[in-house]
Amino acid sequence: MKKPAINKILLAGSTGYIGSNVLRVLLSKGYHVVCIGRNFSFDQSTKKHDNLSVFKTDICKKINYEFLKKQFSSLDGIISCIGTRSGGQCDSWKVEYQANKNLLELGVGLGIKQYILLSAICVQKPKLHFQFAKLAFENELISSGVSYSIVRPTAYFKSLAGQIEKVKSGKPFVLFDNGVNTSCKPISERDLAEFICSCLFNDARKGKVMPIGGPGLAYTPMGQGELIFKILKQSPKFRSVPSSIFKIFGYCLTPLSHFSNRIKNLREFLRIGHYYATESMLVWDESQQAYSSAKTPEYGNDSLEDFYKQVIKFGIDGHELGKHKLFKN
């Protein structure tokens, strides 16, 4: 690979699932990386890397950027892997939109050559606050005059691993509805990180909004369950739950959500659950009014089957879904 013209990168979201992998890729390729955020939990080898600089700050507060401006004479590029943890209305607009806007303004002031944004494929059909917030910033970035690459991945491998332990213990794999109405082309964190970082020196990916999935056929939830049972050498055992359960609980919470932000956020989480239970994570073909596996680009070499084998053998450590996962082990 030729030596990239871009060298000094500001990385936001470096402790997240994808951001931490982006950091490893950037350092391995010789970039100088500046990480900003409130908390950092790097492994020892990363923490002591000569090309890593860290600044603790709340990137959602614009006032903190006056301090940051004084720390750099210039920056070559920004990669943003930040995202809301809760999906709630206020948090979505504060993180997905305002924090990214703050980063963009900082970058423009320091003469960045490129801004790479980790977005999501689900913004094609927005219904949720975090999706509208992501789109609002995408539009700001596109109209900013800064060279950009917007990456919209499908499902991550880790998002499809939440039921492995319960299945190993003999419990059924839970499906929403019939388990075949939705599908995705999941991509590994390693392949996605490589794709994001390659946008720094690949001119063909500049000025583009790029959906991206992993290699191979699309998986339905039924197919994911069957794959897990096959690896475990168990007879498939499924339990169906109606996706409407999210709407029913959401309707019940509607009157209370006017008086409590906590309940309002819970109601939004239920709306998110219903969205992912009923919408595919593939490219939306407007002409056919349908999701298209064929039109969803593929990248990388890692397979979902190999990932499942690794998790089944070694456990979920490093791929945890956090407190907002739908399925509890």
Helices and strands as residue ranges (DSSP letters): E 8-12, H 17-28, E 32-37, H 44-47, E 52-56, H 64-69, E 77-80, H 89-92, I 93-99, H 100-109, E 114-118, G 121-124, H 129-142, E 148-153, G 157-160, H 164-168, E 173-176, H 189-198, G 203-205, E 208-212, H 221-232, E 238-241, H 244-257, H 261-278, E 283-285, E 290-292, H 304-314
